[in-house]
Amino acid sequence: MNYSNGTWLNAATAEDDIKIFSSLGDAPEECNLCFALKDAESGYMMELPSPNNLNLSMDYENSMLNITASAGTDARFSPEGCISLEGEQTDYDMQMVLNEEYLVTDWYYFSTKGTSADHAKLEKTESGYILSASNLKNIRAEGYNDEQDCFVQFSSDSDSVLFYEIDALTIGVKEDTNGDGIYDTEIARSAPRKKGDIDGNTFINAKDAASVLVSAANSGAGKDTGFTRAQLADADVNQDDAINALDAAAILTYTTAVGVGNEDLSLEDFLNQ
């Protein structure tokens, strides 16, 4: 387990099975605190006395689990493929990276992000991944492997949803509308990806350009871009391996061209003119 801001740990092993160490750094606040946990088949829990920023990762034999939270109080990992979080109106990002023999989809990486939740849990199942949370508004999920990547955004009034694979490029989202434990109602699916469509709503407009500018500013300030891997690829519209104001300007110029009567013109064709 790796923890970047504190020393609280509860584990399902004897106390002498836990070894604590830190990575090298110039100052304590720059070091990651690490725990070598002898029992690789147990679940582990970390508790905090008050809400705090969390960045935790757990490496098991067949999986690597990670969670970040803005105001977390309790985080738990299970080797069966489960991450859970308690907090106070916390934003969160849960990630799973699985070995090939442990996969339930074509994607070895799967993650989901949410906001303003008091509790959230991501669990691997035979059918896909189940996300349970106190708030399922503005959820974003991403899956990828070495050849394909895709993401989906949605909101739901239910307390849990199932992410499943429609095909290697499409994530489906289902609700259990009858409360019988069967997720049978599709509420969202990832749209085919195309350059410039950052939010994946099939339209390319000024909103996409604005999000590219924000992401570029975050990257320039050393912060997280806020984009998934698929969005990063879609944002690099001029394909110069950088996301910056040039990409945003290209998107804006294209939307202007479409607005004056070039509705059938694709972004790629526009840039190649």
TAFEN-V814465 format. One line per field, one symbol per residue. psi: psi as a letter, one per 30 degrees, with the letter a starting at -180 (. if undefined). A space follows every 50 residues. Layout:
psi = ???
//
This chain:
psi = kkkgiagkkklhlleffkkklllklfleffkkkkkjjejfglllkkkkfl klkkjkkkjleglkkkkkkfhlfkkkkkffikklkkajhklljkkkkkle fgkfafkfkklkkllhkflkkkkklffbkkkklfjhkhkkkkklafflll lkklkkflfllkkljeafgjklkkliffgggkjgjkfllklkkkkfiefg gfkjafeeeeeeeeeeeeefgglkfgkleeeeeffifghggkjafeeeee eeeeeeeefgghfgkleeeefg.
//
